[in-house]
């Protein structure tokens, strides 16, 4: 079974450590990666993709890639190789402009402030991984122990 990946990115090591800790219950079937720069994260994401691995979710603060000058989540949103990858913004600056830009340009799936609720983050990550598996056309039975049953049921009801 191909392993799914969640990538966590923030310049503050304490933030990425908290993300790793909060997402640890998913680690049986998902590899959670920690990066402290957008460039290293993008390089790691592209390396995983090159080896046929699946980057299901990227959780990132507003961190800019040096090559493009654009925030990491925007770079991923613009890359057709990652069109199914779910993007989550974490920030301590939830201004209207920041959120509007993240929604309209980076097409984020979720947003959390730094004082997020660990249980909510875990449940939403599970839901986003489930949506990724279906969007990517993967056999969801392989990942059933990890996936969010409510999301599966909603999808089955919608698709008849």
ABEGO torsion letter per residue (X at the ends): XBBBBBBBBBABAAAAAAAAAAAAAAAAABBBBBBABAAAAAAAAAAAAAAGBBBABBBBBBBBBAAAGBBAAAAAAABAAAAABBBBBBBABBBAAAAAAAAAAAGBABBBBAABBAAAAAAAAAAAAAAAAAAAGBBAAAAAAABBAAAAAAAAAAAX
